[in-house]
Amino acid sequence: MAITNTDALAMALGAVAVVVSGFVLAYSAWGGIAFLVAGALALSIAPLRARLPAAGPAVLLAFFVLCSVGTAGFLVGFGVFDSPEIDHDAEATLHDAGTDSATVVLTGTVRNVGDGPAEAVSVSVTLYDADGDTLADETVRLRAVRPGTRQQFFVRFGPDEALSAFAASEVDVSVDP
């Protein structure tokens, strides 16, 4: 049986899939294997069609399904769907209350409990007095926080006698896109 244009195209695509499988294997075992099997299947289309003439459409369908599975494996393995999730804790302390040198120091830790890196983390701190009025606010930007790691931060307010009225703090941590 002669090789048709469709067979030649399928074999060329199969060769590309085999080459791509090596790259995909670096990120995803099942994605790379799917590309390898798809490539081997497409490369064998001519002998398959010689034994079973109706095999052509089934081989092409299987090739595209396996390539789709391989692409999904690559995207998952490469981390396209990974996202950071930041957890934090913080504690504020008032120093030199009732003087012109009153300061509030807030120390804390952010933890990335997600599965993707947090590239731009912002920590916004607001200080309040006993009536809930804002005394001061500040935003600190942290360097990237990789998955499973933690990073400490601190913010110093003052000196300012008005900080002697400090009663509570609010910390908001966000990951900027």
Number of C-alpha atoms within 10 A of each C-alpha: 9 8 12 10 9 14 19 15 13 23 20 15 17 25 18 15 26 23 15 16 27 15 13 26 20 13 17 21 16 19 26 27 21 27 32 26 20 30 26 17 20 28 24 16 23 23 13 16 18 14 10 10 12 11 16 19 13 10 20 18 13 16 24 14 15 22 24 16 19 28 20 17 23 24 17 15 19 14 14 11 10 15 15 19 17 20 14 16 12 16 14 20 14 16 16 15 17 13 14 14 16 20 22 24 14 19 15 16 14 20 20 22 18 17 15 18 21 23 15 14 19 16 20 16 20 15 23 18 17 10 10 12 12 14 18 17 15 13 14 13 15 17 11 15 22 18 19 15 13 15 15 13 14 15 17 13 17 16 16 16 15 18 26 22 18 24 17 17 21 13 19 11 18 16 18 10 7
